[in-house]
Amino acid sequence: MKLLVKASKDKQYIGNHEQPINAMATINPKLNTQHQSLVFVAQRDEGPIPHLHVEFQNSKGQTVSSYISLQRAEYSTHHSDGVLLPKNIKEEFLKVMNTLWMKWRVEELVYDSDGKFSGETQLVPATGYEAAVDIWLDTWEKDEEKGKAKFAWDEQTGKAIMPNYDSLKTRRN
């Protein structure tokens, strides 16, 4: 027997069973699989606060989440159930944010040999952070809201500048 799968804007139906559609964009999926944590941008019912989800298991084996601001080196208060990152998970998070993700590209400004902006851009591999900002903006900023979320941008390259996440507080492992 085949199950009928159909979807509307907010729900999917498998047979007669309604299920919410949950969507997320994992940041650098290959790198994430090497870690004990999962870093992603939620793409459903999240609202206008730019942040990342970092899921991991606590010492009791329960899956918990930290929510990290994309605009500042701080925890986002967007969700009330967030926890501080343990030191080892923070190290994994930093690696995901800093490592180039060769399959994700962002625009970079192009300069001529005299160092003058040529008026063109080129696609270059993105760091995890640059990809996260790109995904968040693409998912959450509507045309009429462009520029509402304030990110720091490098004037020379045109790319997002990552906050100093080294300063995030951690909890003991």
Contacts in CASP RR format, 6 or more apart in sequence:
PFRMAT RR
TARGET T0000
AUTHOR 0000-0000-0000
METHOD contacts of the structure
MODEL  1
MKLLVKASKDKQYIGNHEQPINAMATINPKLNTQHQSLVFVAQRDEGPIP
HLHVEFQNSKGQTVSSYISLQRAEYSTHHSDGVLLPKNIKEEFLKVMNTL
WMKWRVEELVYDSDGKFSGETQLVPATGYEAAVDIWLDTWEKDEEKGKAK
FAWDEQTGKAIMPNYDSLKTRRN
3 14 0 8 1.000
3 15 0 8 1.000
4 13 0 8 1.000
4 14 0 8 1.000
4 15 0 8 1.000
5 12 0 8 1.000
5 13 0 8 1.000
5 14 0 8 1.000
5 15 0 8 1.000
6 12 0 8 1.000
6 13 0 8 1.000
7 13 0 8 1.000
7 21 0 8 1.000
10 20 0 8 1.000
10 21 0 8 1.000
11 18 0 8 1.000
11 19 0 8 1.000
11 20 0 8 1.000
11 21 0 8 1.000
12 18 0 8 1.000
12 19 0 8 1.000
12 20 0 8 1.000
12 21 0 8 1.000
13 19 0 8 1.000
20 44 0 8 1.000
21 44 0 8 1.000
22 42 0 8 1.000
22 44 0 8 1.000
23 42 0 8 1.000
23 43 0 8 1.000
23 44 0 8 1.000
24 40 0 8 1.000
24 41 0 8 1.000
24 42 0 8 1.000
24 43 0 8 1.000
24 44 0 8 1.000
24 53 0 8 1.000
25 40 0 8 1.000
25 41 0 8 1.000
25 43 0 8 1.000
25 135 0 8 1.000
25 139 0 8 1.000
26 32 0 8 1.000
26 38 0 8 1.000
26 39 0 8 1.000
26 40 0 8 1.000
27 39 0 8 1.000
27 40 0 8 1.000
27 41 0 8 1.000
27 52 0 8 1.000
27 96 0 8 1.000
27 97 0 8 1.000
27 101 0 8 1.000
27 128 0 8 1.000
27 131 0 8 1.000
27 132 0 8 1.000
27 135 0 8 1.000
28 39 0 8 1.000
28 96 0 8 1.000
28 99 0 8 1.000
28 101 0 8 1.000
28 104 0 8 1.000
28 128 0 8 1.000
28 131 0 8 1.000
31 95 0 8 1.000
31 96 0 8 1.000
31 99 0 8 1.000
31 101 0 8 1.000
32 38 0 8 1.000
32 39 0 8 1.000
32 96 0 8 1.000
35 92 0 8 1.000
35 95 0 8 1.000
35 96 0 8 1.000
36 56 0 8 1.000
36 57 0 8 1.000
36 88 0 8 1.000
36 89 0 8 1.000
36 92 0 8 1.000
37 54 0 8 1.000
37 55 0 8 1.000
37 56 0 8 1.000
37 89 0 8 1.000
37 92 0 8 1.000
37 93 0 8 1.000
38 53 0 8 1.000
38 54 0 8 1.000
38 55 0 8 1.000
38 56 0 8 1.000
39 52 0 8 1.000
39 53 0 8 1.000
39 54 0 8 1.000
39 93 0 8 1.000
39 96 0 8 1.000
39 97 0 8 1.000
39 132 0 8 1.000
40 52 0 8 1.000
40 53 0 8 1.000
40 55 0 8 1.000
41 52 0 8 1.000
41 53 0 8 1.000
41 132 0 8 1.000
41 135 0 8 1.000
41 136 0 8 1.000
41 139 0 8 1.000
42 53 0 8 1.000
43 135 0 8 1.000
43 139 0 8 1.000
46 78 0 8 1.000
46 140 0 8 1.000
47 78 0 8 1.000
47 140 0 8 1.000
48 140 0 8 1.000
48 145 0 8 1.000
48 148 0 8 1.000
48 149 0 8 1.000
49 69 0 8 1.000
49 76 0 8 1.000
49 78 0 8 1.000
50 69 0 8 1.000
50 70 0 8 1.000
50 71 0 8 1.000
50 133 0 8 1.000
50 136 0 8 1.000
50 140 0 8 1.000
50 149 0 8 1.000
50 151 0 8 1.000
51 67 0 8 1.000
51 68 0 8 1.000
51 69 0 8 1.000
51 70 0 8 1.000
51 76 0 8 1.000
51 78 0 8 1.000
52 67 0 8 1.000
52 68 0 8 1.000
52 70 0 8 1.000
52 132 0 8 1.000
53 65 0 8 1.000
53 66 0 8 1.000
53 67 0 8 1.000
54 65 0 8 1.000
54 66 0 8 1.000
54 67 0 8 1.000
54 68 0 8 1.000
54 85 0 8 1.000
54 89 0 8 1.000
54 93 0 8 1.000
55 63 0 8 1.000
55 64 0 8 1.000
55 65 0 8 1.000
56 63 0 8 1.000
56 64 0 8 1.000
56 65 0 8 1.000
56 66 0 8 1.000
56 85 0 8 1.000
56 86 0 8 1.000
56 89 0 8 1.000
57 63 0 8 1.000
57 64 0 8 1.000
58 64 0 8 1.000
58 83 0 8 1.000
59 173 0 8 1.000
64 81 0 8 1.000
64 82 0 8 1.000
64 83 0 8 1.000
65 79 0 8 1.000
65 81 0 8 1.000
65 82 0 8 1.000
65 83 0 8 1.000
66 75 0 8 1.000
66 82 0 8 1.000
66 83 0 8 1.000
66 84 0 8 1.000
66 85 0 8 1.000
66 89 0 8 1.000
67 75 0 8 1.000
67 76 0 8 1.000
67 77 0 8 1.000
67 78 0 8 1.000
67 79 0 8 1.000
67 82 0 8 1.000
68 74 0 8 1.000
68 75 0 8 1.000
68 76 0 8 1.000
68 93 0 8 1.000
68 165 0 8 1.000
68 168 0 8 1.000
69 75 0 8 1.000
69 76 0 8 1.000
69 163 0 8 1.000
70 129 0 8 1.000
70 132 0 8 1.000
70 133 0 8 1.000
70 136 0 8 1.000
70 149 0 8 1.000
70 151 0 8 1.000
71 149 0 8 1.000
71 150 0 8 1.000
71 151 0 8 1.000
71 152 0 8 1.000
71 163 0 8 1.000
72 163 0 8 1.000
73 163 0 8 1.000
73 164 0 8 1.000
73 165 0 8 1.000
73 166 0 8 1.000
73 167 0 8 1.000
73 168 0 8 1.000
74 168 0 8 1.000
75 82 0 8 1.000
75 84 0 8 1.000
75 168 0 8 1.000
75 169 0 8 1.000
83 171 0 8 1.000
84 169 0 8 1.000
84 170 0 8 1.000
84 171 0 8 1.000
85 93 0 8 1.000
85 168 0 8 1.000
85 170 0 8 1.000
85 171 0 8 1.000
86 170 0 8 1.000
86 171 0 8 1.000
86 172 0 8 1.000
86 173 0 8 1.000
87 170 0 8 1.000
87 172 0 8 1.000
87 173 0 8 1.000
88 173 0 8 1.000
90 165 0 8 1.000
90 168 0 8 1.000
90 170 0 8 1.000
93 165 0 8 1.000
94 165 0 8 1.000
94 166 0 8 1.000
96 128 0 8 1.000
97 127 0 8 1.000
97 128 0 8 1.000
97 129 0 8 1.000
97 132 0 8 1.000
97 162 0 8 1.000
97 165 0 8 1.000
98 127 0 8 1.000
98 128 0 8 1.000
98 129 0 8 1.000
98 162 0 8 1.000
99 127 0 8 1.000
99 128 0 8 1.000
100 125 0 8 1.000
100 126 0 8 1.000
100 127 0 8 1.000
100 128 0 8 1.000
101 125 0 8 1.000
101 126 0 8 1.000
101 127 0 8 1.000
101 128 0 8 1.000
101 131 0 8 1.000
102 125 0 8 1.000
104 125 0 8 1.000
104 126 0 8 1.000
104 128 0 8 1.000
104 130 0 8 1.000
104 131 0 8 1.000
104 134 0 8 1.000
105 123 0 8 1.000
105 124 0 8 1.000
105 125 0 8 1.000
105 126 0 8 1.000
106 123 0 8 1.000
106 124 0 8 1.000
106 126 0 8 1.000
106 130 0 8 1.000
106 131 0 8 1.000
106 134 0 8 1.000
106 159 0 8 1.000
106 160 0 8 1.000
107 121 0 8 1.000
107 122 0 8 1.000
107 123 0 8 1.000
107 124 0 8 1.000
107 158 0 8 1.000
107 159 0 8 1.000
108 121 0 8 1.000
108 122 0 8 1.000
108 123 0 8 1.000
108 124 0 8 1.000
108 157 0 8 1.000
108 158 0 8 1.000
108 159 0 8 1.000
109 117 0 8 1.000
109 119 0 8 1.000
109 120 0 8 1.000
109 121 0 8 1.000
109 156 0 8 1.000
109 157 0 8 1.000
109 158 0 8 1.000
110 117 0 8 1.000
110 118 0 8 1.000
110 119 0 8 1.000
110 120 0 8 1.000
110 121 0 8 1.000
110 122 0 8 1.000
111 117 0 8 1.000
111 118 0 8 1.000
112 118 0 8 1.000
126 134 0 8 1.000
126 159 0 8 1.000
127 162 0 8 1.000
129 160 0 8 1.000
129 162 0 8 1.000
130 159 0 8 1.000
130 160 0 8 1.000
130 162 0 8 1.000
133 151 0 8 1.000
133 160 0 8 1.000
134 160 0 8 1.000
136 149 0 8 1.000
137 149 0 8 1.000
140 149 0 8 1.000
141 147 0 8 1.000
141 148 0 8 1.000
141 149 0 8 1.000
151 160 0 8 1.000
151 161 0 8 1.000
152 160 0 8 1.000
152 161 0 8 1.000
152 163 0 8 1.000
153 159 0 8 1.000
153 160 0 8 1.000
153 161 0 8 1.000
154 160 0 8 1.000
154 161 0 8 1.000
END
